[in-house]
């Protein structure tokens, strides 16, 4: 079983920065995709950013140039550096990590961390 623990959310003023972290633990054999999703009240969950095992990254258009996703494979950890935050970035952010244990593939989600950007 794989567990994810998120940290780093909070309240910040518009224009500020936050860094989210998500660490995976358990019987992990390999990790493929690591990503961050967010869900604002009344909205569907959307993919914010993803990073593949080879380092390729993908971002939703609304965060390009402001957010940076990165990963530390040795620590099984993914980060999301969020700069120039806007009120519309307010949401619960969830990390998602997909890979395999020695027994089977896994698709794990973090517990969610609230990011609130005040105007």
Secondary structure, DSSP 8 states (H G I E B T S, - for coil): -EEEEEE--EEEETT--EEEEEEEEESEEEEEEEEEEEE-TTS--EEEEEE-TTS-EEE-GGGTTTEEEEEEGGGTEEEEEE-S--GGG-EEEEEEEEEEESSSEEEEE---EEEEEE-
